[in-house]
Amino acid sequence: MKFIPRKYRESQKDWFGKRRISWHITVATRRASDPKQLEMMTFTHIFQSCSQDSYAVLAIMSDVVGKLKKIMPHLKTIFYRQDNAGCYRSEPTIVGVSLVSKLHGVTIKRMDFSDLQGGKGACDIKTANIKTHMKVHQNQGNDIEAAHQMVNAIR
C-alpha cells in the first residue's frame, strides 16, 4: 500500500505532488490452546521509498517468518493468504517462497490469493485500525510526512 503524507492543517497547495510512503501489513493467525480461539499478530513494514515488487515482498516474508520462528520455535507449517496483486503472484515470489521456507526451517504448505473485491480480510481490518491511530495522532497537531513519523503515529 501507499500512504499519502499529511501535515496538520495542510493547505491545498501542499496537498499535491507528494512522494508516497510504502507500507506492508502482515497478519499472522494461529489457533490458541483452546481450539475455538484464534490469536493474531500484526506486522507492519514501513519504507520511506521502496519499489513494491516481488523482491520486496520476499524480503518482508522472510522477515516475518524469521520473527514468527523466533517467537514460536516449534513453528513448522505456514499457509499464506495474500493479495492478488502482481508482486504476490509473480514467478519470482512463488519460487522464492521455497527459499524462505528452507532458510527458516518451516514448510509452506499453501499459497492462496484473495478474490478481487472479496470483502474485508484480516489485513484490511488491521489497516483501518492503524489508520485511525494515525488520524488521532495527526489531529493532536502532529505531521506525518516521513516513515519515522508514521511509526510514531502508529505507536
N, C-alpha and C positions, 0 to 999 in steps of 0.2 A: 504494500500500500504506500501511498504518498500522503504526507501531511503538509498542508499549506501553512507556513509560518505566519504567526499573527502577533500584532502588538496590542497592548492595552489601549483602547480608544484610538484605533487606527484610522487615518484619513483615507479617503477614496483613492487619492493618487499613490499612496503607499501600498495599496492592495495589489496592484498589477505588476507583472514581471518578476515574480519571486522564484527562487530555486526551492524546490520542494524537498522535504526530509523523508528519506525512505525508512520504513519500519516494517517489521515482520512479526506476527503474533503466532505462537505455537501453544496449543493447549494439549497437555498430556492427561489422559484419563485412565484410571485403573480401578479395579474392584477393591474395596476395603476389606477388612477382616470379616465384616458382615456382607455376604454376597449380594444383599439388596441395596447396599450403599455404594456410591461411586466417589472417588477422590479425584480432584482436578488440580493441576499445577499449570500456571501460565508463564510462558517465557516471552519476553519482548526484546527484540533486537532492533536497535535504532542506529542509523547510519547518516552522517552528515551528507555524504554523497556516495552513491553506490549504484552500479548498474544492476538492475533486477533481472539477472539471468540464471541459468541452471547452476553455474559455478557458485554464485552467492547462495542459492538455495541449498546446495550440498554442504557448504561451509556452515550454514545455520543448522542443518540437520545433524551434522557431526557434532557441533557444539551442544545441541540439546540432548542427543543420545549420550554423549560423554557426561553431561551433568546428571542425567537420569541414572546412568550406571553408577556414578559416584554416590548419589543419594540412596539408590536401591541396588546394591551389589549383586543381588540374586536375580536381577532382570535378565531374562533370556529371550523373550519374544516381543516383537513390536509389530503393530498393524498401523499403517498410515492411511489417513483420510485427508486429502488435501484439495486445494482449489483446482479448477480445471484450466488454469492459465498455462500458456505455452512453456514457461520456465519450469513447471512442475511435471508436465507430461512429455518433456523432450527426451530424446535419446541419451544425452549426457547425464541427465538426472537419474533416469531409470537404471543405467549401467553403473553410475557412481554410487547408488544406494547399496549395492553389494559390497563395494569397498568400505563404505561407512560401517556396515554390519560386521565385516571382518576386523576392522580397526578396533571396534569396541567390544567384540565378542558376544554379539547378540544375533538373533535370527530375525530377519524381516520377512514375515510370512506373507504379507499382502500390501499392495498399494492401490487404494481406491481414489477416484476423483469425483468430486461433488458434481451434481447436475447443475446446469445453468439455471439460475433463478430458482434453486431448490429450497429456498427458505433459509431461516437463520440457523447457522451452525454454532458450535461452542465458541469458535474464534470471533464470530460476529457479535455474540453476546458479550464476551470479554472486551472486545474493542469498544463497544458502546459504553461500558463501564469506565474504561480508561479515558475515553474522550470526555466523559462527564467530570472526572477528576481534573483533567487539563482545563476544562472550561471554568471550573470553580477557581483554580489557580490563577487563571487569566483575569477573572472578574475581581480578584483581590489586588489587581494593579500590576501584575507581572506580564512580561513579554515572553513569547515562546517563538524564538527566531533561530535557534540553533539546537543541535542534538542534545547538548548538555542541559539546556533549559527545558527541553522536552522531558528528559529523565527526571529533573527536579519536579516538574509539574506532575508527573505520574506518581512519584513517591509521595 
